[in-house]
């Protein structure tokens, strides 16, 4: 089957209302838009449809961080409490599942590199700890510091968010364990402090405008926002596909109170391809250097130990982690060692395979693609 046939079959089975796929080998770029933006809708998916890219925000945030590092605004080994004094007194739980008042001091300061590699000591927990939850997880939820998609967006300002986060102990020592997501939200607050501007403006000035990405950002004009596809997921009780509340088009016409560095951006397949191609070209876009080769190498090389990869469980499935993205470190059924990319919980995925000069992007707004086999099929067809 061709990629078009694979996606069309899933639309016909009611698994997706529609999707937009881009596969590029060098300068040969092919885009396929199938289906509609909504189940039962009449608006077709188009090449320029805008999507909530969720965790595909993380690679862009990592690249933004490296532009500031190269400009000497930041240092990778800089203790984050210099810019985030709210974290200066943070301690570490003696046991991650233990009481909140049983803590030990930090073994060393938390650094910018720890945030990029998700080894900051806090984040998503993959162990079955929710019945009953660890006290620290209940506390984070009570304070509205959650590790998940920004739908609905956090009502907290960045200053209030980081203040509340700093009042909760870390689960692990910095550098000890890989934990997903929270590092990007802390990093987003830090970058805004470092540059002295809201995160959206920092993105625009340092990364998005240099790449010519006009529609990638935290907001959209009203006309474009109205074209956002609904966001869908499976209701756990009924098993049926339902629209996920909290991310209506009108919410994207004004800057969010909390710009989420972990998952708050929208983009199109062509604009994300521009970013991806810059990485494949080792930091160069249209003859202009955006990132140094060294920065791209750091972003796209595994930074984790074997034990940290094992501890990540199904979230990494044996892959490594660079800065804001996963890296293939062992030969498997698909891809090559050195392939890198990530997926977003709203139904978005991307990878670069430098060995094939290949970029593959699939955008929909159905989060079930993360576990229903769509990603495996897409990757196989992209490599074909």
PEKACOR-V116423 format. One record per pair of residues at least 6 apart in sequence whose ideal C-beta (glycine too) atoms are under 8 Angstrom apart, sorted by the first residue. I is the first residue (numbers start at 1). J is the second residue. If there is no record, write none. Layout:
I,J / I,J
//
This chain:
1,9 / 1,381 / 2,381 / 3,21 / 3,23 / 3,32 / 3,378 / 3,381 / 3,382 / 3,384 / 4,32 / 4,34 / 6,377 / 6,378 / 6,381 / 7,16 / 7,19 / 7,21 / 7,32 / 7,34 / 7,35 / 8,34 / 8,35 / 10,16 / 10,19 / 10,374 / 11,17 / 11,18 / 11,19 / 11,34 / 11,35 / 14,39 / 14,241 / 15,366 / 15,368 / 15,372 / 15,374 / 16,35 / 16,364 / 16,366 / 16,369 / 16,374 / 17,35 / 17,36 / 17,37 / 17,38 / 17,39 / 17,40 / 17,41 / 17,229 / 17,232 / 17,364 / 17,366 / 18,33 / 18,34 / 18,35 / 18,36 / 18,37 / 18,44 / 18,45 / 18,229 / 18,364 / 19,33 / 19,34 / 19,35 / 19,45 / 19,362 / 19,363 / 19,364 / 20,31 / 20,32 / 20,33 / 20,34 / 20,45 / 20,46 / 20,47 / 20,49 / 20,51 / 20,269 / 20,362 / 20,363 / 20,364 / 21,31 / 21,32 / 21,33 / 21,34 / 21,269 / 21,360 / 21,361 / 21,362 / 21,363 / 21,378 / 22,29 / 22,30 / 22,31 / 22,32 / 22,269 / 22,270 / 22,272 / 22,273 / 22,359 / 22,360 / 22,361 / 22,362 / 23,29 / 23,30 / 23,358 / 23,359 / 23,360 / 23,361 / 23,381 / 23,382 / 24,30 / 24,273 / 24,277 / 24,358 / 24,359 / 24,360 / 25,356 / 25,357 / 25,358 / 26,357 / 29,273 / 31,47 / 31,269 / 31,270 / 33,44 / 33,45 / 33,46 / 33,47 / 33,49 / 34,45 / 35,44 / 35,45 / 36,42 / 36,43 / 36,44 / 36,45 / 37,43 / 37,44 / 37,45 / 37,49 / 37,227 / 37,229 / 37,230 / 37,365 / 38,229 / 38,230 / 39,230 / 39,232 / 39,241 / 43,227 / 45,229 / 47,268 / 47,269 / 47,270 / 48,268 / 48,270 / 49,227 / 49,229 / 49,268 / 49,363 / 50,215 / 50,220 / 50,224 / 50,225 / 50,227 / 50,228 / 50,266 / 50,267 / 50,268 / 51,228 / 51,229 / 51,266 / 51,267 / 51,268 / 51,346 / 51,347 / 51,348 / 51,363 / 51,364 / 51,365 / 52,151 / 52,228 / 52,231 / 52,247 / 52,265 / 52,266 / 52,344 / 52,346 / 52,348 / 52,365 / 53,263 / 53,265 / 53,266 / 53,267 / 53,272 / 53,344 / 53,346 / 53,348 / 53,363 / 54,149 / 54,263 / 54,344 / 54,345 / 54,346 / 54,347 / 54,348 / 55,149 / 55,181 / 55,262 / 55,263 / 55,342 / 55,343 / 55,344 / 55,345 / 55,348 / 56,265 / 56,267 / 56,272 / 56,342 / 56,343 / 56,344 / 56,348 / 56,349 / 56,350 / 57,184 / 57,260 / 57,261 / 57,262 / 57,263 / 57,264 / 57,265 / 57,344 / 58,184 / 58,261 / 58,262 / 58,263 / 58,324 / 58,325 / 58,342 / 59,275 / 59,299 / 59,324 / 59,325 / 59,341 / 59,342 / 59,350 / 60,203 / 60,207 / 60,216 / 60,265 / 60,275 / 60,324 / 61,184 / 61,187 / 61,188 / 61,191 / 61,261 / 61,262 / 61,324 / 62,116 / 62,299 / 62,322 / 62,323 / 62,324 / 62,325 / 63,207 / 63,275 / 63,279 / 63,290 / 63,291 / 63,295 / 63,299 / 63,324 / 64,191 / 64,202 / 64,203 / 64,206 / 64,207 / 65,74 / 65,112 / 65,116 / 65,187 / 65,191 / 65,323 / 66,291 / 66,292 / 66,295 / 66,298 / 66,299 / 66,323 / 67,206 / 67,207 / 67,290 / 67,291 / 68,74 / 68,191 / 68,194 / 68,195 / 68,202 / 68,206 / 69,75 / 69,76 / 69,112 / 69,295 / 70,291 / 70,292 / 70,295 / 71,206 / 73,194 / 73,195 / 74,112 / 74,190 / 74,191 / 74,194 / 75,112 / 76,111 / 76,112 / 76,113 / 76,116 / 77,111 / 77,112 / 77,113 / 78,111 / 78,112 / 79,109 / 79,110 / 79,111 / 80,87 / 80,109 / 80,110 / 80,111 / 80,112 / 80,114 / 80,115 / 80,186 / 80,190 / 81,87 / 81,88 / 81,109 / 81,110 / 83,190 / 83,193 / 83,194 / 84,162 / 84,166 / 84,186 / 84,189 / 84,190 / 84,193 / 86,162 / 86,163 / 86,165 / 86,166 / 87,110 / 87,162 / 87,165 / 87,166 / 88,166 / 89,166 / 90,106 / 90,110 / 90,166 / 90,168 / 90,169 / 90,170 / 91,103 / 91,104 / 91,105 / 91,106 / 91,169 / 91,170 / 92,103 / 92,104 / 92,105 / 92,106 / 92,107 / 92,121 / 92,169 / 92,170 / 92,171 / 92,172 / 92,173 / 93,100 / 93,102 / 93,103 / 93,104 / 93,136 / 93,169 / 93,170 / 93,171 / 94,102 / 94,103 / 94,104 / 95,102 / 96,125 / 96,134 / 96,136 / 96,171 / 96,172 / 97,129 / 97,134 / 97,135 / 98,135 / 99,135 / 100,135 / 100,136 / 100,139 / 100,168 / 100,169 / 103,169 / 106,170 / 106,173 / 106,174 / 107,173 / 107,174 / 108,173 / 108,174 / 108,175 / 109,174 / 110,120 / 110,121 / 110,170 / 110,174 / 111,174 / 112,187 / 112,190 / 114,120 / 114,121 / 114,174 / 114,175 / 114,183 / 115,183 / 115,184 / 115,186 / 115,187 / 115,190 / 116,183 / 116,187 / 116,323 / 116,324 / 117,178 / 117,183 / 117,303 / 117,304 / 117,321 / 117,322 / 117,323 / 118,178 / 118,179 / 118,180 / 118,181 / 118,183 / 118,321 / 119,174 / 119,175 / 119,176 / 119,177 / 119,178 / 119,179 / 119,183 / 119,304 / 119,308 / 120,170 / 120,174 / 120,179 / 120,182 / 120,183 / 120,186 / 121,170 / 121,171 / 121,172 / 121,173 / 121,174 / 121,176 / 121,177 / 121,179 / 122,140 / 122,165 / 122,168 / 122,170 / 122,171 / 122,172 / 122,179 / 122,182 / 122,183 / 123,147 / 123,179 / 123,180 / 123,181 / 123,182 / 123,183 / 124,147 / 124,148 / 124,179 / 124,180 / 124,181 / 124,182 / 124,315 / 125,134 / 125,137 / 125,171 / 125,179 / 126,312 / 126,313 / 126,314 / 126,315 / 129,137 / 130,137 / 133,141 / 134,171 / 136,168 / 136,169 / 136,171 / 139,168 / 140,146 / 140,147 / 140,165 / 140,168 / 143,164 / 143,165 / 143,167 / 143,168 / 144,154 / 144,155 / 144,156 / 144,164 / 145,161 / 145,164 / 145,165 / 145,168 / 145,182 / 147,180 / 147,181 / 147,182 / 148,181 / 148,345 / 149,263 / 149,345 / 149,346 / 150,256 / 150,258 / 150,260 / 150,262 / 150,263 / 150,264 / 151,231 / 151,244 / 151,245 / 151,246 / 151,247 / 151,346 / 152,245 / 152,246 / 152,247 / 152,251 / 153,246 / 153,251 / 153,256 / 153,257 / 153,258 / 153,260 / 153,264 / 154,161 / 154,256 / 154,257 / 154,258 / 154,260 / 155,257 / 155,258 / 156,164 / 156,257 / 156,258 / 157,257 / 157,258 / 158,188 / 158,189 / 158,192 / 158,199 / 158,258 / 158,259 / 161,185 / 161,189 / 161,258 / 162,186 / 162,189 / 165,182 / 165,186 / 171,177 / 171,179 / 172,179 / 177,308 / 177,311 / 178,304 / 178,308 / 178,309 / 178,311 / 178,312 / 178,316 / 178,321 / 180,312 / 180,315 / 181,262 / 181,263 / 182,262 / 184,260 / 184,261 / 184,262 / 184,263 / 184,324 / 185,260 / 185,261 / 185,262 / 187,261 / 188,199 / 188,259 / 188,260 / 188,261 / 188,262 / 189,199 / 189,261 / 191,199 / 191,202 / 191,261 / 192,198 / 192,199 / 192,202 / 192,259 / 195,201 / 195,202 / 195,205 / 195,206 / 197,205 / 198,255 / 198,259 / 199,218 / 199,259 / 199,261 / 200,217 / 200,218 / 200,219 / 200,255 / 200,259 / 203,217 / 203,218 / 203,265 / 204,217 / 207,213 / 207,290 / 208,214 / 208,216 / 208,217 / 210,285 / 210,288 / 210,290 / 211,271 / 211,274 / 211,275 / 211,278 / 211,285 / 211,290 / 212,274 / 212,285 / 212,286 / 213,267 / 213,271 / 213,274 / 213,275 / 214,271 / 215,224 / 215,266 / 215,267 / 215,268 / 215,271 / 216,265 / 216,266 / 216,267 / 216,268 / 216,271 / 216,272 / 216,275 / 217,265 / 217,266 / 218,252 / 218,255 / 218,256 / 218,259 / 218,264 / 218,265 / 218,266 / 219,252 / 219,253 / 219,254 / 219,255 / 219,256 / 220,228 / 220,252 / 220,253 / 220,266 / 221,253 / 222,250 / 222,253 / 225,249 / 225,250 / 225,252 / 225,253 / 226,249 / 227,249 / 228,249 / 228,252 / 228,266 / 228,365 / 229,364 / 229,365 / 230,243 / 230,365 / 231,243 / 231,244 / 231,247 / 231,346 / 231,347 / 231,365 / 231,367 / 232,241 / 232,242 / 232,243 / 232,244 / 232,347 / 232,365 / 232,366 / 232,367 / 232,368 / 233,241 / 233,242 / 233,244 / 233,366 / 233,367 / 233,368 / 234,240 / 234,241 / 234,242 / 234,368 / 235,241 / 235,242 / 241,366 / 241,368 / 244,367 / 252,266 / 256,264 / 263,344 / 263,345 / 263,346 / 268,363 / 269,361 / 269,363 / 272,350 / 272,361 / 272,363 / 273,359 / 273,361 / 274,285 / 276,341 / 276,350 / 276,352 / 276,359 / 276,361 / 277,285 / 277,359 / 278,284 / 278,285 / 278,290 / 278,291 / 279,291 / 279,296 / 279,299 / 279,300 / 279,352 / 280,352 / 280,354 / 280,357 / 280,359 / 282,293 / 282,296 / 283,289 / 283,290 / 283,291 / 283,292 / 283,293 / 283,295 / 283,296 / 284,290 / 291,299 / 298,322 / 298,323 / 299,322 / 299,323 / 299,324 / 299,325 / 300,322 / 300,325 / 300,327 / 300,338 / 300,340 / 300,352 / 301,320 / 301,322 / 301,327 / 302,320 / 302,321 / 302,322 / 302,327 / 302,329 / 303,320 / 303,321 / 303,322 / 303,323 / 304,312 / 304,320 / 304,321 / 309,316 / 309,318 / 309,319 / 309,320 / 309,321 / 309,329 / 312,321 / 316,326 / 318,329 / 318,330 / 319,326 / 319,327 / 319,328 / 319,329 / 320,326 / 320,327 / 320,328 / 320,329 / 321,327 / 322,340 / 324,342 / 325,340 / 325,341 / 325,342 / 326,340 / 326,341 / 326,342 / 327,338 / 327,339 / 327,340 / 328,335 / 328,336 / 328,337 / 328,338 / 328,339 / 328,340 / 329,337 / 330,337 / 331,337 / 334,376 / 334,379 / 334,380 / 334,383 / 335,351 / 335,353 / 335,379 / 335,383 / 336,353 / 336,355 / 336,356 / 338,353 / 338,354 / 338,355 / 339,351 / 339,352 / 339,353 / 339,354 / 339,355 / 340,351 / 340,352 / 341,349 / 341,350 / 341,351 / 341,352 / 342,349 / 342,350 / 342,351 / 343,349 / 343,350 / 343,370 / 343,375 / 345,367 / 345,370 / 346,365 / 346,367 / 347,363 / 347,364 / 347,365 / 347,366 / 347,367 / 347,368 / 347,369 / 347,370 / 348,361 / 348,362 / 348,363 / 348,364 / 349,361 / 349,362 / 349,369 / 349,375 / 349,378 / 350,359 / 350,360 / 350,361 / 350,362 / 351,359 / 351,360 / 351,379 / 351,382 / 352,358 / 352,359 / 353,359 / 353,360 / 353,383 / 356,383 / 358,382 / 358,383 / 360,378 / 360,379 / 360,382 / 362,369 / 362,374 / 362,375 / 362,378 / 368,374 / 369,375
//
